[in-house]
C-alpha cells in the first residue's frame, strides 16, 4: 500500500477538523446543561408550590 503524497491531516486541516468536531459537541453539552438546569428549576418551583399548598391546607 502506497502512502499519499500529501498527508490527509496537516497543521491546517487539523485545526479545521478539531473546530468542526469539537464545536457541535461543545454546543450540545452547553444546551444539555441549560436544559437540565431548567428542568431542575421547574422541579424546585413545583416542590415549593406543593409545600405552600400543604402549609395553607394544614393551617
Predicted model as a PDB file, atoms N, CA, C, CB and O in Angstrom, pLDDT in the B-factor column:
MODEL        1                                                                  
ATOM      1  N   UNK A   1       0.845  -1.176   0.000  1.00 58.00           N  
ATOM      2  CA  UNK A   1       0.000   0.000   0.000  1.00 58.00           C  
ATOM      3  C   UNK A   1       0.894   1.243   0.000  1.00 58.00           C  
ATOM      4  CB  UNK A   1      -0.963  -0.004   1.225  1.00 58.00           C  
ATOM      5  O   UNK A   1       1.777   1.397   0.843  1.00 58.00           O  
ATOM      6  N   UNK A   2       0.643   2.104  -0.949  1.00 70.00           N  
ATOM      7  CA  UNK A   2       1.439   3.334  -1.042  1.00 70.00           C  
ATOM      8  C   UNK A   2       0.783   4.443  -0.224  1.00 70.00           C  
ATOM      9  CB  UNK A   2       1.599   3.777  -2.523  1.00 70.00           C  
ATOM     10  O   UNK A   2      -0.440   4.581  -0.198  1.00 70.00           O  
ATOM     11  N   UNK A   3       1.617   5.218   0.435  1.00 69.00           N  
ATOM     12  CA  UNK A   3       1.117   6.348   1.201  1.00 69.00           C  
ATOM     13  C   UNK A   3       0.850   7.516   0.265  1.00 69.00           C  
ATOM     14  CB  UNK A   3       2.115   6.751   2.307  1.00 69.00           C  
ATOM     15  O   UNK A   3       1.544   7.662  -0.742  1.00 69.00           O  
ATOM     16  N   UNK A   4      -0.147   8.359   0.573  1.00 67.00           N  
ATOM     17  CA  UNK A   4      -0.408   9.517  -0.298  1.00 67.00           C  
ATOM     18  C   UNK A   4       0.737  10.527  -0.216  1.00 67.00           C  
ATOM     19  CB  UNK A   4      -1.744  10.197   0.089  1.00 67.00           C  
ATOM     20  O   UNK A   4       1.422  10.632   0.801  1.00 67.00           O  
ATOM     21  N   UNK A   5       0.924  11.252  -1.289  1.00 65.00           N  
ATOM     22  CA  UNK A   5       1.994  12.251  -1.311  1.00 65.00           C  
ATOM     23  C   UNK A   5       1.709  13.381  -0.328  1.00 65.00           C  
ATOM     24  CB  UNK A   5       2.170  12.817  -2.727  1.00 65.00           C  
ATOM     25  O   UNK A   5       2.628  13.918   0.291  1.00 65.00           O  
ATOM     26  N   UNK A   6       0.455  13.736  -0.188  1.00 67.00           N  
ATOM     27  CA  UNK A   6       0.083  14.817   0.725  1.00 67.00           C  
ATOM     28  C   UNK A   6      -0.631  14.181   1.921  1.00 67.00           C  
ATOM     29  CB  UNK A   6      -0.835  15.895   0.009  1.00 67.00           C  
ATOM     30  O   UNK A   6      -1.600  13.445   1.735  1.00 67.00           O  
ATOM     31  N   UNK A   7      -0.176  14.448   3.118  1.00 72.00           N  
ATOM     32  CA  UNK A   7      -0.861  13.862   4.280  1.00 72.00           C  
ATOM     33  C   UNK A   7      -2.297  14.376   4.394  1.00 72.00           C  
ATOM     34  CB  UNK A   7      -0.087  14.177   5.575  1.00 72.00           C  
ATOM     35  O   UNK A   7      -2.584  15.531   4.078  1.00 72.00           O  
ATOM     36  N   UNK A   8      -3.177  13.511   4.843  1.00 73.00           N  
ATOM     37  CA  UNK A   8      -4.585  13.896   4.950  1.00 73.00           C  
ATOM     38  C   UNK A   8      -4.811  14.907   6.070  1.00 73.00           C  
ATOM     39  CB  UNK A   8      -5.451  12.664   5.185  1.00 73.00           C  
ATOM     40  O   UNK A   8      -5.698  15.755   5.969  1.00 73.00           O  
ATOM     41  N   UNK A   9      -4.021  14.825   7.126  1.00 76.00           N  
ATOM     42  CA  UNK A   9      -4.158  15.765   8.238  1.00 76.00           C  
ATOM     43  C   UNK A   9      -2.828  16.473   8.427  1.00 76.00           C  
ATOM     44  CB  UNK A   9      -4.598  15.040   9.553  1.00 76.00           C  
ATOM     45  O   UNK A   9      -1.838  15.873   8.845  1.00 76.00           O  
ATOM     46  N   UNK A  10      -2.825  17.753   8.114  1.00 77.00           N  
ATOM     47  CA  UNK A  10      -1.632  18.559   8.377  1.00 77.00           C  
ATOM     48  C   UNK A  10      -2.018  19.666   9.367  1.00 77.00           C  
ATOM     49  CB  UNK A  10      -1.041  19.164   7.041  1.00 77.00           C  
ATOM     50  O   UNK A  10      -3.091  19.602   9.966  1.00 77.00           O  
ATOM     51  N   UNK A  11      -1.176  20.659   9.543  1.00 78.00           N  
ATOM     52  CA  UNK A  11      -1.442  21.698  10.544  1.00 78.00           C  
ATOM     53  C   UNK A  11      -2.732  22.458  10.253  1.00 78.00           C  
ATOM     54  CB  UNK A  11      -0.276  22.675  10.606  1.00 78.00           C  
ATOM     55  O   UNK A  11      -3.469  22.797  11.179  1.00 78.00           O  
ATOM     56  N   UNK A  12      -3.010  22.727   8.992  1.00 79.00           N  
ATOM     57  CA  UNK A  12      -4.202  23.494   8.637  1.00 79.00           C  
ATOM     58  C   UNK A  12      -5.469  22.654   8.794  1.00 79.00           C  
ATOM     59  CB  UNK A  12      -4.089  24.013   7.200  1.00 79.00           C  
ATOM     60  O   UNK A  12      -6.440  23.112   9.396  1.00 79.00           O  
ATOM     61  N   UNK A  13      -5.470  21.459   8.272  1.00 83.00           N  
ATOM     62  CA  UNK A  13      -6.678  20.635   8.340  1.00 83.00           C  
ATOM     63  C   UNK A  13      -6.930  20.122   9.752  1.00 83.00           C  
ATOM     64  CB  UNK A  13      -6.570  19.460   7.374  1.00 83.00           C  
ATOM     65  O   UNK A  13      -8.077  19.843  10.099  1.00 83.00           O  
ATOM     66  N   UNK A  14      -5.896  19.991  10.575  1.00 83.00           N  
ATOM     67  CA  UNK A  14      -6.094  19.530  11.947  1.00 83.00           C  
ATOM     68  C   UNK A  14      -6.926  20.536  12.731  1.00 83.00           C  
ATOM     69  CB  UNK A  14      -4.740  19.299  12.641  1.00 83.00           C  
ATOM     70  O   UNK A  14      -7.875  20.149  13.412  1.00 83.00           O  
ATOM     71  N   UNK A  15      -6.590  21.816  12.649  1.00 83.00           N  
ATOM     72  CA  UNK A  15      -7.360  22.830  13.373  1.00 83.00           C  
ATOM     73  C   UNK A  15      -8.779  22.912  12.823  1.00 83.00           C  
ATOM     74  CB  UNK A  15      -6.671  24.206  13.279  1.00 83.00           C  
ATOM     75  O   UNK A  15      -9.728  23.123  13.579  1.00 83.00           O  
ATOM     76  N   UNK A  16      -8.926  22.748  11.516  1.00 83.00           N  
ATOM     77  CA  UNK A  16     -10.258  22.754  10.905  1.00 83.00           C  
ATOM     78  C   UNK A  16     -11.085  21.578  11.414  1.00 83.00           C  
ATOM     79  CB  UNK A  16     -10.152  22.702   9.367  1.00 83.00           C  
ATOM     80  O   UNK A  16     -12.256  21.746  11.757  1.00 83.00           O  
ATOM     81  N   UNK A  17     -10.486  20.391  11.466  1.00 82.00           N  
ATOM     82  CA  UNK A  17     -11.198  19.210  11.950  1.00 82.00           C  
ATOM     83  C   UNK A  17     -11.542  19.333  13.425  1.00 82.00           C  
ATOM     84  CB  UNK A  17     -10.366  17.958  11.714  1.00 82.00           C  
ATOM     85  O   UNK A  17     -12.649  18.985  13.838  1.00 82.00           O  
ATOM     86  N   UNK A  18     -10.611  19.820  14.213  1.00 81.00           N  
ATOM     87  CA  UNK A  18     -10.873  19.987  15.648  1.00 81.00           C  
ATOM     88  C   UNK A  18     -12.014  20.977  15.851  1.00 81.00           C  
ATOM     89  CB  UNK A  18      -9.598  20.470  16.395  1.00 81.00           C  
ATOM     90  O   UNK A  18     -12.895  20.746  16.678  1.00 81.00           O  
ATOM     91  N   UNK A  19     -12.004  22.079  15.100  1.00 84.00           N  
ATOM     92  CA  UNK A  19     -13.054  23.092  15.227  1.00 84.00           C  
ATOM     93  C   UNK A  19     -14.411  22.502  14.873  1.00 84.00           C  
ATOM     94  CB  UNK A  19     -12.751  24.303  14.327  1.00 84.00           C  
ATOM     95  O   UNK A  19     -15.373  22.684  15.619  1.00 84.00           O  
ATOM     96  N   UNK A  20     -14.506  21.799  13.752  1.00 85.00           N  
ATOM     97  CA  UNK A  20     -15.805  21.298  13.300  1.00 85.00           C  
ATOM     98  C   UNK A  20     -16.250  20.034  14.030  1.00 85.00           C  
ATOM     99  CB  UNK A  20     -15.756  21.028  11.822  1.00 85.00           C  
ATOM    100  O   UNK A  20     -17.424  19.673  13.958  1.00 85.00           O  
ATOM    101  N   UNK A  21     -15.347  19.357  14.725  1.00 84.00           N  
ATOM    102  CA  UNK A  21     -15.754  18.205  15.519  1.00 84.00           C  
ATOM    103  C   UNK A  21     -16.057  18.598  16.963  1.00 84.00           C  
ATOM    104  CB  UNK A  21     -14.670  17.136  15.486  1.00 84.00           C  
ATOM    105  O   UNK A  21     -16.976  18.051  17.573  1.00 84.00           O  
ATOM    106  N   UNK A  22     -15.298  19.535  17.511  1.00 87.00           N  
ATOM    107  CA  UNK A  22     -15.489  19.914  18.908  1.00 87.00           C  
ATOM    108  C   UNK A  22     -16.598  20.942  19.092  1.00 87.00           C  
ATOM    109  CB  UNK A  22     -14.201  20.456  19.472  1.00 87.00           C  
ATOM    110  O   UNK A  22     -17.245  20.974  20.139  1.00 87.00           O  
ATOM    111  N   UNK A  23     -16.823  21.775  18.093  1.00 88.00           N  
ATOM    112  CA  UNK A  23     -17.848  22.802  18.222  1.00 88.00           C  
ATOM    113  C   UNK A  23     -19.246  22.209  18.414  1.00 88.00           C  
ATOM    114  CB  UNK A  23     -17.835  23.695  17.001  1.00 88.00           C  
ATOM    115  O   UNK A  23     -19.944  22.626  19.338  1.00 88.00           O  
ATOM    116  N   UNK A  24     -19.683  21.261  17.591  1.00 90.00           N  
ATOM    117  CA  UNK A  24     -21.021  20.684  17.830  1.00 90.00           C  
ATOM    118  C   UNK A  24     -21.122  19.959  19.170  1.00 90.00           C  
ATOM    119  CB  UNK A  24     -21.376  19.718  16.711  1.00 90.00           C  
ATOM    120  O   UNK A  24     -22.149  20.048  19.843  1.00 90.00           O  
ATOM    121  N   UNK A  25     -20.078  19.251  19.560  1.00 91.00           N  
ATOM    122  CA  UNK A  25     -20.104  18.544  20.841  1.00 91.00           C  
ATOM    123  C   UNK A  25     -20.181  19.551  21.991  1.00 91.00           C  
ATOM    124  CB  UNK A  25     -18.851  17.639  20.993  1.00 91.00           C  
ATOM    125  O   UNK A  25     -20.918  19.334  22.953  1.00 91.00           O  
ATOM    126  N   UNK A  26     -19.434  20.639  21.900  1.00 92.00           N  
ATOM    127  CA  UNK A  26     -19.466  21.670  22.932  1.00 92.00           C  
ATOM    128  C   UNK A  26     -20.821  22.346  23.008  1.00 92.00           C  
ATOM    129  CB  UNK A  26     -18.391  22.704  22.677  1.00 92.00           C  
ATOM    130  O   UNK A  26     -21.332  22.602  24.099  1.00 92.00           O  
ATOM    131  N   UNK A  27     -21.412  22.639  21.841  1.00 94.00           N  
ATOM    132  CA  UNK A  27     -22.735  23.260  21.835  1.00 94.00           C  
ATOM    133  C   UNK A  27     -23.789  22.322  22.414  1.00 94.00           C  
ATOM    134  CB  UNK A  27     -23.122  23.669  20.414  1.00 94.00           C  
ATOM    135  O   UNK A  27     -24.664  22.763  23.159  1.00 94.00           O  
ATOM    136  N   UNK A  28     -23.718  21.049  22.086  1.00 95.00           N  
ATOM    137  CA  UNK A  28     -24.660  20.088  22.655  1.00 95.00           C  
ATOM    138  C   UNK A  28     -24.500  19.990  24.163  1.00 95.00           C  
ATOM    139  CB  UNK A  28     -24.469  18.714  22.021  1.00 95.00           C  
ATOM    140  O   UNK A  28     -25.488  19.878  24.887  1.00 95.00           O  
ATOM    141  N   UNK A  29     -23.263  20.033  24.639  1.00 96.00           N  
ATOM    142  CA  UNK A  29     -23.016  19.979  26.075  1.00 96.00           C  
ATOM    143  C   UNK A  29     -23.604  21.206  26.772  1.00 96.00           C  
ATOM    144  CB  UNK A  29     -21.510  19.877  26.356  1.00 96.00           C  
ATOM    145  O   UNK A  29     -24.222  21.078  27.828  1.00 96.00           O  
ATOM    146  N   UNK A  30     -23.420  22.381  26.197  1.00 96.00           N  
ATOM    147  CA  UNK A  30     -23.965  23.604  26.784  1.00 96.00           C  
ATOM    148  C   UNK A  30     -25.489  23.550  26.788  1.00 96.00           C  
ATOM    149  CB  UNK A  30     -23.471  24.849  26.012  1.00 96.00           C  
ATOM    150  O   UNK A  30     -26.115  23.900  27.788  1.00 96.00           O  
ATOM    151  N   UNK A  31     -26.091  23.115  25.685  1.00 97.00           N  
ATOM    152  CA  UNK A  31     -27.550  23.009  25.632  1.00 97.00           C  
ATOM    153  C   UNK A  31     -28.076  21.994  26.644  1.00 97.00           C  
ATOM    154  CB  UNK A  31     -28.000  22.621  24.225  1.00 97.00           C  
ATOM    155  O   UNK A  31     -29.121  22.211  27.257  1.00 97.00           O  
ATOM    156  N   UNK A  32     -27.364  20.903  26.816  1.00 96.00           N  
ATOM    157  CA  UNK A  32     -27.768  19.895  27.796  1.00 96.00           C  
ATOM    158  C   UNK A  32     -27.725  20.457  29.208  1.00 96.00           C  
ATOM    159  CB  UNK A  32     -26.870  18.662  27.696  1.00 96.00           C  
ATOM    160  O   UNK A  32     -28.630  20.202  30.003  1.00 96.00           O  
ATOM    161  N   UNK A  33     -26.687  21.216  29.527  1.00 96.00           N  
ATOM    162  CA  UNK A  33     -26.566  21.813  30.866  1.00 96.00           C  
ATOM    163  C   UNK A  33     -27.686  22.818  31.097  1.00 96.00           C  
ATOM    164  CB  UNK A  33     -25.189  22.498  31.042  1.00 96.00           C  
ATOM    165  O   UNK A  33     -28.294  22.833  32.167  1.00 96.00           O  
ATOM    166  N   UNK A  34     -27.964  23.661  30.098  1.00 95.00           N  
ATOM    167  CA  UNK A  34     -29.037  24.658  30.244  1.00 95.00           C  
ATOM    168  C   UNK A  34     -30.384  23.971  30.411  1.00 95.00           C  
ATOM    169  CB  UNK A  34     -29.073  25.606  29.024  1.00 95.00           C  
ATOM    170  O   UNK A  34     -31.203  24.383  31.233  1.00 95.00           O  
ATOM    171  N   UNK A  35     -30.610  22.922  29.626  1.00 93.00           N  
ATOM    172  CA  UNK A  35     -31.884  22.198  29.702  1.00 93.00           C  
ATOM    173  C   UNK A  35     -32.051  21.514  31.062  1.00 93.00           C  
ATOM    174  CB  UNK A  35     -31.974  21.154  28.571  1.00 93.00           C  
ATOM    175  O   UNK A  35     -33.135  21.551  31.644  1.00 93.00           O  
ATOM    176  N   UNK A  36     -30.994  20.897  31.564  1.00 90.00           N  
ATOM    177  CA  UNK A  36     -31.074  20.249  32.870  1.00 90.00           C  
ATOM    178  C   UNK A  36     -31.297  21.264  33.988  1.00 90.00           C  
ATOM    179  CB  UNK A  36     -29.804  19.450  33.139  1.00 90.00           C  
ATOM    180  O   UNK A  36     -32.051  21.000  34.924  1.00 90.00           O  
ATOM    181  N   UNK A  37     -30.646  22.420  33.892  1.00 89.00           N  
ATOM    182  CA  UNK A  37     -30.864  23.462  34.904  1.00 89.00           C  
ATOM    183  C   UNK A  37     -32.301  23.961  34.860  1.00 89.00           C  
ATOM    184  CB  UNK A  37     -29.890  24.637  34.693  1.00 89.00           C  
ATOM    185  O   UNK A  37     -32.901  24.231  35.900  1.00 89.00           O  
ATOM    186  N   UNK A  38     -32.858  24.086  33.643  1.00 87.00           N  
ATOM    187  CA  UNK A  38     -34.256  24.500  33.506  1.00 87.00           C  
ATOM    188  C   UNK A  38     -35.192  23.469  34.140  1.00 87.00           C  
ATOM    189  CB  UNK A  38     -34.615  24.701  32.021  1.00 87.00           C  
ATOM    190  O   UNK A  38     -36.125  23.827  34.858  1.00 87.00           O  
ATOM    191  N   UNK A  39     -34.934  22.187  33.868  1.00 84.00           N  
ATOM    192  CA  UNK A  39     -35.780  21.144  34.447  1.00 84.00           C  
ATOM    193  C   UNK A  39     -35.670  21.113  35.969  1.00 84.00           C  
ATOM    194  CB  UNK A  39     -35.406  19.780  33.871  1.00 84.00           C  
ATOM    195  O   UNK A  39     -36.669  20.938  36.667  1.00 84.00           O  
ATOM    196  N   UNK A  40     -34.462  21.282  36.475  1.00 83.00           N  
ATOM    197  CA  UNK A  40     -34.289  21.299  37.926  1.00 83.00           C  
ATOM    198  C   UNK A  40     -34.988  22.498  38.559  1.00 83.00           C  
ATOM    199  CB  UNK A  40     -32.805  21.315  38.281  1.00 83.00           C  
ATOM    200  O   UNK A  40     -35.582  22.373  39.630  1.00 83.00           O  
ATOM    201  N   UNK A  41     -34.923  23.656  37.910  1.00 81.00           N  
ATOM    202  CA  UNK A  41     -35.591  24.827  38.466  1.00 81.00           C  
ATOM    203  C   UNK A  41     -37.107  24.633  38.439  1.00 81.00           C  
ATOM    204  CB  UNK A  41     -35.196  26.099  37.686  1.00 81.00           C  
ATOM    205  O   UNK A  41     -37.794  25.053  39.369  1.00 81.00           O  
ATOM    206  N   UNK A  42     -37.639  24.003  37.387  1.00 78.00           N  
ATOM    207  CA  UNK A  42     -39.072  23.718  37.345  1.00 78.00           C  
ATOM    208  C   UNK A  42     -39.456  22.763  38.468  1.00 78.00           C  
ATOM    209  CB  UNK A  42     -39.467  23.124  35.980  1.00 78.00           C  
ATOM    210  O   UNK A  42     -40.496  22.930  39.105  1.00 78.00           O  
ATOM    211  N   UNK A  43     -38.623  21.775  38.704  1.00 70.00           N  
ATOM    212  CA  UNK A  43     -38.902  20.810  39.762  1.00 70.00           C  
ATOM    213  C   UNK A  43     -38.875  21.493  41.135  1.00 70.00           C  
ATOM    214  CB  UNK A  43     -37.881  19.653  39.716  1.00 70.00           C  
ATOM    215  O   UNK A  43     -39.722  21.215  41.984  1.00 70.00           O  
ATOM    216  N   UNK A  44     -37.910  22.382  41.349  1.00 67.00           N  
ATOM    217  CA  UNK A  44     -37.834  23.084  42.629  1.00 67.00           C  
ATOM    218  C   UNK A  44     -39.034  23.995  42.815  1.00 67.00           C  
ATOM    219  CB  UNK A  44     -36.539  23.894  42.725  1.00 67.00           C  
ATOM    220  O   UNK A  44     -39.556  24.103  43.924  1.00 67.00           O  
ATOM    221  N   UNK A  45     -39.487  24.660  41.741  1.00 65.00           N  
ATOM    222  CA  UNK A  45     -40.670  25.506  41.844  1.00 65.00           C  
ATOM    223  C   UNK A  45     -41.903  24.674  42.171  1.00 65.00           C  
ATOM    224  CB  UNK A  45     -40.886  26.284  40.545  1.00 65.00           C  
ATOM    225  O   UNK A  45     -42.766  25.103  42.936  1.00 65.00           O  
ATOM    226  N   UNK A  46     -41.978  23.500  41.596  1.00 71.00           N  
ATOM    227  CA  UNK A  46     -43.110  22.629  41.858  1.00 71.00           C  
ATOM    228  C   UNK A  46     -43.085  22.143  43.308  1.00 71.00           C  
ATOM    229  CB  UNK A  46     -43.105  21.436  40.890  1.00 71.00           C  
ATOM    230  O   UNK A  46     -44.132  22.065  43.951  1.00 71.00           O  
ATOM    231  N   UNK A  47     -41.915  21.820  43.822  1.00 67.00           N  
ATOM    232  CA  UNK A  47     -41.792  21.397  45.223  1.00 67.00           C  
ATOM    233  C   UNK A  47     -42.196  22.531  46.151  1.00 67.00           C  
ATOM    234  CB  UNK A  47     -40.349  20.940  45.535  1.00 67.00           C  
ATOM    235  O   UNK A  47     -42.912  22.306  47.127  1.00 67.00           O  
ATOM    236  N   UNK A  48     -41.743  23.753  45.858  1.00 65.00           N  
ATOM    237  CA  UNK A  48     -42.116  24.903  46.683  1.00 65.00           C  
ATOM    238  C   UNK A  48     -43.623  25.131  46.627  1.00 65.00           C  
ATOM    239  CB  UNK A  48     -41.368  26.169  46.220  1.00 65.00           C  
ATOM    240  O   UNK A  48     -44.234  25.483  47.637  1.00 65.00           O  
ATOM    241  N   UNK A  49     -44.224  24.933  45.461  1.00 67.00           N  
ATOM    242  CA  UNK A  49     -45.667  25.101  45.316  1.00 67.00           C  
ATOM    243  C   UNK A  49     -46.405  24.077  46.162  1.00 67.00           C  
ATOM    244  CB  UNK A  49     -46.084  24.976  43.843  1.00 67.00           C  
ATOM    245  O   UNK A  49     -47.392  24.409  46.820  1.00 67.00           O  
ATOM    246  N   UNK A  50     -45.936  22.836  46.150  1.00 64.00           N  
ATOM    247  CA  UNK A  50     -46.549  21.798  46.979  1.00 64.00           C  
ATOM    248  C   UNK A  50     -46.414  22.133  48.458  1.00 64.00           C  
ATOM    249  CB  UNK A  50     -45.912  20.434  46.689  1.00 64.00           C  
ATOM    250  O   UNK A  50     -47.354  21.930  49.228  1.00 64.00           O  
ATOM    251  N   UNK A  51     -45.266  22.639  48.858  1.00 65.00           N  
ATOM    252  CA  UNK A  51     -45.062  22.999  50.264  1.00 65.00           C  
ATOM    253  C   UNK A  51     -46.022  24.119  50.658  1.00 65.00           C  
ATOM    254  CB  UNK A  51     -43.591  23.431  50.514  1.00 65.00           C  
ATOM    255  O   UNK A  51     -46.614  24.084  51.737  1.00 65.00           O  
ATOM    256  N   UNK A  52     -46.176  25.121  49.775  1.00 62.00           N  
ATOM    257  CA  UNK A  52     -47.049  26.239  50.060  1.00 62.00           C  
ATOM    258  C   UNK A  52     -48.489  25.749  50.222  1.00 62.00           C  
ATOM    259  CB  UNK A  52     -46.953  27.295  48.948  1.00 62.00           C  
ATOM    260  O   UNK A  52     -49.179  26.145  51.161  1.00 62.00           O  
ATOM    261  N   UNK A  53     -48.938  24.894  49.312  1.00 63.00           N  
ATOM    262  CA  UNK A  53     -50.296  24.379  49.387  1.00 63.00           C  
ATOM    263  C   UNK A  53     -50.493  23.496  50.622  1.00 63.00           C  
ATOM    264  CB  UNK A  53     -50.629  23.597  48.122  1.00 63.00           C  
ATOM    265  O   UNK A  53     -51.566  23.492  51.225  1.00 63.00           O  
ATOM    266  N   UNK A  54     -49.460  22.758  50.986  1.00 60.00           N  
ATOM    267  CA  UNK A  54     -49.555  21.911  52.170  1.00 60.00           C  
ATOM    268  C   UNK A  54     -49.667  22.778  53.427  1.00 60.00           C  
ATOM    269  CB  UNK A  54     -48.331  20.969  52.266  1.00 60.00           C  
ATOM    270  O   UNK A  54     -50.428  22.445  54.335  1.00 60.00           O  
ATOM    271  N   UNK A  55     -48.924  23.875  53.490  1.00 62.00           N  
ATOM    272  CA  UNK A  55     -48.980  24.774  54.646  1.00 62.00           C  
ATOM    273  C   UNK A  55     -50.351  25.435  54.714  1.00 62.00           C  
ATOM    274  CB  UNK A  55     -47.861  25.848  54.570  1.00 62.00           C  
ATOM    275  O   UNK A  55     -50.941  25.536  55.790  1.00 62.00           O  
ATOM    276  N   UNK A  56     -50.857  25.882  53.571  1.00 59.00           N  
ATOM    277  CA  UNK A  56     -52.163  26.554  53.543  1.00 59.00           C  
ATOM    278  C   UNK A  56     -53.278  25.581  53.935  1.00 59.00           C  
ATOM    279  CB  UNK A  56     -52.439  27.144  52.137  1.00 59.00           C  
ATOM    280  O   UNK A  56     -54.189  25.945  54.679  1.00 59.00           O  
ATOM    281  N   UNK A  57     -53.205  24.355  53.438  1.00 58.00           N  
ATOM    282  CA  UNK A  57     -54.258  23.392  53.727  1.00 58.00           C  
ATOM    283  C   UNK A  57     -54.244  22.924  55.181  1.00 58.00           C  
ATOM    284  CB  UNK A  57     -54.127  22.204  52.809  1.00 58.00           C  
ATOM    285  O   UNK A  57     -55.298  22.644  55.752  1.00 58.00           O  
ATOM    286  N   UNK A  58     -53.056  22.837  55.781  1.00 60.00           N  
ATOM    287  CA  UNK A  58     -52.971  22.343  57.159  1.00 60.00           C  
ATOM    288  C   UNK A  58     -53.158  23.460  58.179  1.00 60.00           C  
ATOM    289  CB  UNK A  58     -51.631  21.660  57.388  1.00 60.00           C  
ATOM    290  O   UNK A  58     -53.373  23.180  59.358  1.00 60.00           O  
ATOM    291  N   UNK A  59     -53.082  24.714  57.753  1.00 53.00           N  
ATOM    292  CA  UNK A  59     -53.182  25.823  58.711  1.00 53.00           C  
ATOM    293  C   UNK A  59     -54.608  26.150  59.076  1.00 53.00           C  
ATOM    294  CB  UNK A  59     -52.521  27.050  58.154  1.00 53.00           C  
ATOM    295  O   UNK A  59     -54.849  27.060  59.870  1.00 53.00           O  
TER     296      UNK A  59                                                      
ENDMDL                                                                          
END                                                                             
